[in-house]
Amino acid sequence: MTTEAVSVSSSNAPVVRWLGRADYAATEAAMRAFTDARTADTADEIWICEHPPVFTQGVAGRAEHVLAAGDIPVVQTNRGGQVTYHGPGQVVAYPLIDLQRLGIFVREYVFRLESAVLRVLQDYGVTGHRVSGAPGIYVKLDDPFGHAALSGPVDPADQFRGLGKISALGIKVSRHFSYHGVAFNVAMDLEPFRRINPCGYEGLQTIDLGKIGVFTTWDDAAARLAQRLQSQLSR
């Protein structure tokens, strides 16, 4: 697998590597190999890429959440969570981080990944939201640019009413080293998400920047996410 590193402003910031359009299975295998081989002295990295169409199942994934895969392959993975979709027009970021060296635990790590996405959305004037117990970032479908917080209390049986998921998280931590990561929807064909129960939630809507009126390029969104992740994950 060929990668291109970018210069960083701090020696304590993870190195960003641009993988371009990358096969999912090969990328996951490379992440595992990197993580298995790394030591306490290995520099942290963030891999940024875009995948051809693929459904990925997490370790908790249930077959019934794949409704009709059709011609899109389903790949079993060792990340957390349920089934999701990756495809063109989506930025995928894989932070390969030594959490012990950074001085954080998994819950804080997830919070920082979500914070990076929230800040990218802010760059585009969009307000993102967290939903308790459902990792990832969501936007209000009827008012994505409004600043009001989600009203509560939320009915657990209908916690996604009026929301669209714009970013999904799925991580793995081994020997305090993280891999897998975060997907951010920029300008996609969203139809494949209707072939699954995204992240295991029946009827959960997915959305991307383009569908809410933010027209940008994959390159711009990827650069912004890489920068925000570097900021969140620097020592």
FIKOL-210265 format. One record per atom (N, C-alpha, C): y, x, z; residue in three letters. Coordinates in pm, whole numbers, plus 50000, padded with zeros to 5 digits. Atoms other than C-alpha are relative to their C-alpha. Layout:
<atoms>
YXZALA...
</atoms>
This chain:
<atoms>
498815008550000MET500005000050000MET501245008950000MET498774992250006THR503385014449903THR501094992750077THR498905005849924THR506395008950125THR501245008349977THR498734992950010GLU510025018350120GLU500724998450133GLU499295000449873ALA511785027350443ALA501494999749975ALA498555000050007VAL515465021150505VAL500555007950117VAL499374992649891SER517815042050712SER500464990350108SER499595008349888VAL518695028851055VAL501135006950073VAL498814994749934SER521785033051268SER499685006750133SER500364994449870SER519895043351583SER498595005349995SER501354994549995SER516915065451649SER499074991350081SER500805008949919ASN515755038551890ASN499704986849929ASN500245012450074ALA515715011251625ALA498715001249918ALA501194999550085PRO512455002251446PRO500375003149855PRO499834997150142VAL512135015651093VAL499614987649920VAL500315011450085VAL512264987950833VAL499345005049872VAL500704996550124ARG509784990450548ARG499904987649912ARG499995011050096TRP510054968750239TRP498745000549916TRP501275000250070LEU506654959250100LEU500054992449868LEU499905008150121GLY507874935949825GLY499014988550004GLY501035010550008ARG505364909949701ARG498665006550036ARG501174993149946ALA502254918949900ALA498864990350025ALA501185008049971ASP498734904949915ASP499834998450151ASP500055002449855TYR498204888750253TYR498875007850066TYR501144993649935ALA494724901950331ALA500185015150010ALA499774985649997ALA495664937550237ALA501065003750102ALA498944997249904THR498814935550447THR499484998950142THR500555001449865GLU496934922650750GLU499105011850034GLU500864988549975ALA494354950350714ALA500825012550029ALA499144988449976ALA497144976150697ALA500654999350138ALA499435001649866MET498754961751011MET498995003850108MET501044996949901ARG495474964051199ARG499765015050006ARG500254985650004ALA494914999851084ALA501155007650067ALA498844993749938PHE498465009651183PHE499934998750151PHE500035002649856THR498044993751526THR498865007450067THR501154992949942ASP494595008551588ASP500255015050011ASP499804985550005ALA495815043451499ALA501205004650082ALA498754995549938ARG499165043451677ARG499795004550144ARG500014994849864THR499855061352003THR501344996750065THR498745002349929ALA502615060352261ALA501185006849932ALA498944992950069ASP504575083952036ASP500314994449861ASP499795005550134THR504325063151718THR501274991749994THR498765007650013ALA507665049751599ALA499704985549965ALA500125014250034ASP508055012051583ASP500474997649857ASP499615003650136GLU508324995951241GLU500114984849988GLU499955014050039ILE509234962351090ILE499704999449851ILE500355001450141TRP507514953450764TRP500544986749949TRP499435012050061ILE509304928650539ILE499344997849864ILE500685002650126CYS507494911750254CYS500054985249963CYS500165013550053GLU506784880550051GLU498554999249952GLU501415001250038HIS503244867649997HIS499804990349885HIS500465010450092PRO501594849949705PRO499464988350083PRO500425011749922PRO500474814749807PRO498705002350077PRO501174998449913VAL498044815650100VAL500184991650125VAL500035006149867PHE497114794950405PHE499355009950095PHE500614991249901THR496404815050717THR499704992150126THR500445006749877GLN494474802751020GLN500065009850115GLN500014992149879GLY495104816051368GLY498684998550075GLY501265000149926VAL492394821851627VAL499704986350058VAL500205013549948ALA492914786551762ALA499914989749889ALA499935009050114GLY492914771751412GLY498784990949989GLY501065009850016ARG490864740351355ARG499934995749854ARG500205002850142ALA489384732451016ALA500644986949957ALA499475013150037GLU490594696451027GLU501505000249974GLU498564999150027HIS494214708251013HIS500285004849857HIS499874997050143VAL493594720450656VAL499544987449926VAL500305013150056LEU493794687150475LEU499455001049858LEU500424998850140ALA493414697750111ALA500565013049944ALA499494986950042ALA493784734750037ALA500135001349849ALA499934999150145GLY493114729949668GLY499755014149951GLY500194986850060ASP493554762249474ASP500615011350082ASP499384989749916ILE495294780649759ILE498965005150099ILE501024994749908PRO493014804149957PRO500394998050147PRO499825000949855VAL492554799950332VAL499425012850061VAL500414987249942VAL492374832950524VAL499984998850152VAL500114999749855GLN491134835750881GLN500675012850053GLN499314988549943THR493264858751098THR499755000750150THR500134998749855ASN493354871451455ASN501334998050071ASN498745003149932ARG496914860351526ARG499854987450084ARG499995012449926GLY497744832751768GLY500404988349912GLY499535011950067GLY498384797051665GLY499014994049903GLY500835007850091GLN497054773251403GLN500325003849855GLN499874997150142VAL497334770551026VAL501474999549957VAL498685000450061THR500484778550830THR499865004249853THR499984996550142TYR501464785650471TYR501005011149977TYR499084989750049HIS503014816450313HIS500054999049848HIS499885000450145GLY504384817049961GLY501325005549954GLY498744994850057PRO507164828549728PRO501204992250053PRO498805006149947GLY510644822049858GLY500064999850151GLY500054999149855GLN509674828850218GLN500065014750041GLN499944986449946VAL510654860350408VAL499005000950115VAL500964997749893VAL507804873350623VAL500305013650061VAL499694987649928ALA508544899650888ALA498895002950100ALA501064995849909TYR505884918851074TYR500525011450089TYR499564989449908PRO507314937851375PRO498785006750065PRO501074991949941LEU504934965551485LEU500645007850114LEU499154995749889ILE506394971451828ILE499155003750122ILE500594996249872ASP505324989752143ASP500764992550110ASP499295008449902LEU506224962752396LEU500175007250133LEU499894992749874GLN505554985452691GLN501175009749996GLN498884990650014ARG508005011452563ARG501334992549998ARG498785008150003LEU510544983952498LEU500294993850135LEU499815005249865GLY510014971752854GLY499994984850009GLY500055014649999ILE509194935452774ILE498564995349992ILE501315006350010PHE506254911752793PHE500024990049884PHE500165008350119VAL504974886852536VAL501024988649996VAL499075011450001ARG507154857552643ARG501405004549956ARG498694994950039GLU510324878452610GLU499995004249854GLU500114996050141TYR509094892152278TYR500154987949908TYR499885012350079VAL508674856952137VAL501434995050003VAL498615004449987PHE512124847852268PHE500915008249908PHE499164991350084ARG513624877752085ARG499774997749851ARG500265003450140LEU511894869451758LEU500754987349961LEU499305012550027GLU513254834251778GLU501515002149998GLU498554997349995SER516704847451870SER500485006449870SER499624993750127ALA516744868951556ALA500164989549891ALA499925010650101VAL516064838351339VAL501224991250027VAL498845008349966LEU518674817851525LEU501305006649954LEU498784993050040ARG521284844551452ARG500155000749848ARG499915000650146VAL520414845751084VAL500494986349956VAL499535013550033LEU520844808151068LEU501494998750030LEU498575000349968GLN524214811951241GLN500825006849892GLN499294993150109ASP525204836550968ASP500274990449884ASP499865009550110TYR524714807950722TYR500634986850044TYR499355012049950GLY526454782250941GLY499054989150045GLY501025009749962VAL523204764951037VAL499685001550149VAL500394999949860THR522294755351393THR498494998350012THR501445000749977GLY518694762851482GLY499714995750143GLY500395005049869HIS516804748751778HIS498605004750035HIS501344998049947ARG513834757651995ARG499474986550049ARG500685011649944VAL511314730952091VAL499005005050102VAL500854995249891SER509564735952424SER498534998349965SER501435000550022GLY505904744552384GLY499585001049855GLY500314999350143ALA506134747552004ALA500785011749939ALA499274988350047PRO507134783251907PRO500444998649856PRO499395001050132GLY509324786951601GLY501404994650013GLY498625004950001ILE512754774851499ILE500084987849909ILE499885012950065TYR513734739951388TYR501484997049972TYR498655004650028VAL516814723651235VAL500014984749996VAL499845014450012LYS518134688251252LYS500144996449852LYS499995003250143LEU517424672850914LEU501244992249959LEU498835008050036ASP520384648950929ASP501315007050029ASP498764993049965ASP522894674451061ASP499715014750028ASP500394986149975PRO521754710451013PRO501175009150037PRO498844991649972PHE525314723551048PHE500724995850128PHE499395004549876GLY526184704051363GLY499635009050116GLY500214990849889HIS526444722351692HIS499424993450124HIS500525007049882ALA525074695851928ALA498595004850032ALA501354996449957ALA522044705452132ALA499064988249979ALA500975010850007LEU518844685752106LEU500154991150122LEU499875009149887SER519124654752320SER498644998450067SER501235001749926GLY516524648952587GLY500134988450096GLY501324993650012PRO514244640252740PRO499324996449868PRO500695001950126VAL511974643852437VAL498654993550026VAL501315006349991ASP508964621052393ASP498965009949948ASP500994990250047PRO505994645352377PRO499204995249880PRO500765005350113ALA504304622152130ALA500814999949871ALA499145000450119ASP507274624251894ASP501095010850013ASP499044989549966GLN508894657451982GLN500725005849878GLN499394994450119PHE509704666151620PHE500814989849921PHE499245010350071ARG511554634051531ARG501345005749953ARG498734995550055GLY514444642851301GLY500125014949977GLY499954985550011LEU513524679551290LEU499155005049883LEU500804993050100GLY512284702851018GLY499805014450046GLY500294986249957LYS510594736051091LYS500385009649888LYS499524990550100ILE512304764550911ILE499455014050022ILE500544986849969SER510604794051081SER498794998550092SER501245000549920ALA507064798751217ALA499695013850057ALA500404987649934LEU505754824951457LEU498495000150021LEU501414998049967GLY502254838851494GLY499805014750028GLY500044985949962ILE501664871151682ILE498645003850058ILE501164994149935LYS498924893751809LYS500505012350076LYS499664988249921VAL499274919552086VAL498715006750044VAL501194992249965SER496654946652132SER500455013150063SER499604987949926ARG497044974652389ARG501535001050009ARG498545001849991HIS500674962552428HIS500735003149869HIS499394998350132PHE501274968352053PHE499964986649926PHE499935012850070SER502434938151854SER499755001849850SER500025001250146TYR501584928451499TYR499924985349962TYR499675013250055HIS501694897451275HIS501484997450030HIS498565001349978GLY505114881151321GLY500604986649969GLY499155011750019VAL507584856051183VAL500224997449852VAL499735004150137ALA508064836550860ALA501254991349998ALA498725006850010PHE511454823250749PHE500134994249860PHE500005007050129ASN511744797250473ASN501395000249936ASN498714998450067VAL514514804950224VAL500134990349884VAL499945008850118ALA513864787749889ALA498594999149943ALA501435000850029MET510264776349853MET499644987049929MET500695012350032ASP508024750949694ASP499314995750129ASP500515004349870LEU507314731750015LEU498764991149989LEU501145009150015GLU504524710349868GLU498755004850073GLU501224995849931PRO501694732250007PRO499984996850149PRO499995003649858PHE502844724450361PHE499444986050023PHE500545013649987ARG501804688350294ARG498484999949990ARG501464998950008ARG498234700650242ARG499395003850135ARG500464996049867ILE498004710750609ILE500784992250107ILE499205003949885ASN499104699950953ASN500675012750050ASN499384987049971PRO501644728050994PRO499955003450149PRO500094995249862CYS500964747951310CYS499194990550087CYS500855009249927GLY498484720851406GLY500644986850036GLY499285012349965TYR501034692451424TYR499994990449881TYR500065010050105GLU500294661751216GLU501384994349973GLU498725005950038GLY503354649851025GLY501215008750020GLY498854991049981LEU505514679851113LEU500615003549864LEU499324996550124GLN508094684350839GLN500405014750001GLN499474986550016THR508964718550706THR501204999349906THR498755000150076ILE512264727850549ILE500355014449967ILE499494986650028ASP514004757650393ASP501514999449984ASP498544999550011LEU517584769050352LEU500494992049880LEU499565006850121GLY517854755749999GLY500044984950014GLY500085014649987LYS516834720450096LYS501084994450090LYS498915004849914ILE519604718450355ILE501365004449947ILE498734997150065GLY522254730850114GLY500525014150016GLY499604985949990VAL522314768250185VAL499315007549886VAL500564993450118PHE521854786749858PHE500295014950008PHE499904985549987THR521194823449905THR498785006149933THR501124993150061THR518814849549772THR498995004250106THR501024994649910TRP515554861349923TRP500475013450055TRP499584986649957ASP517014896549935ASP501044999350111ASP498965001149898ASP520064885550134ASP499414995250132ASP500605005249877ALA518044865150384ALA499105010450065ALA500904989849946ALA515494893150421ALA500795011250068ALA499194989449942ALA518184919250485ALA500604995650133ALA499415005249876ARG519834897150747ARG498944999150110ARG501055001149898LEU516534890350924LEU499565013850048LEU500374986549959ALA515594927050921ALA501025005950097ALA498954994749913GLN518934936451074GLN499974993550137GLN500025007249872ARG518704909651342ARG498785003850082ARG501194995649927LEU515164919651431LEU500175014050055LEU499724986549950GLN516184956051456GLN500854999350126GLN499115001249885SER518954946051696SER499254994750123SER500735006249888GLN516634924651909GLN498925009150056GLN501194992349961LEU513844950451920LEU500295015050014LEU499634986149977SER515794982951970SER500065002950149SER499904995949859ARG515635002352292ARG501435003850035ARG
</atoms>
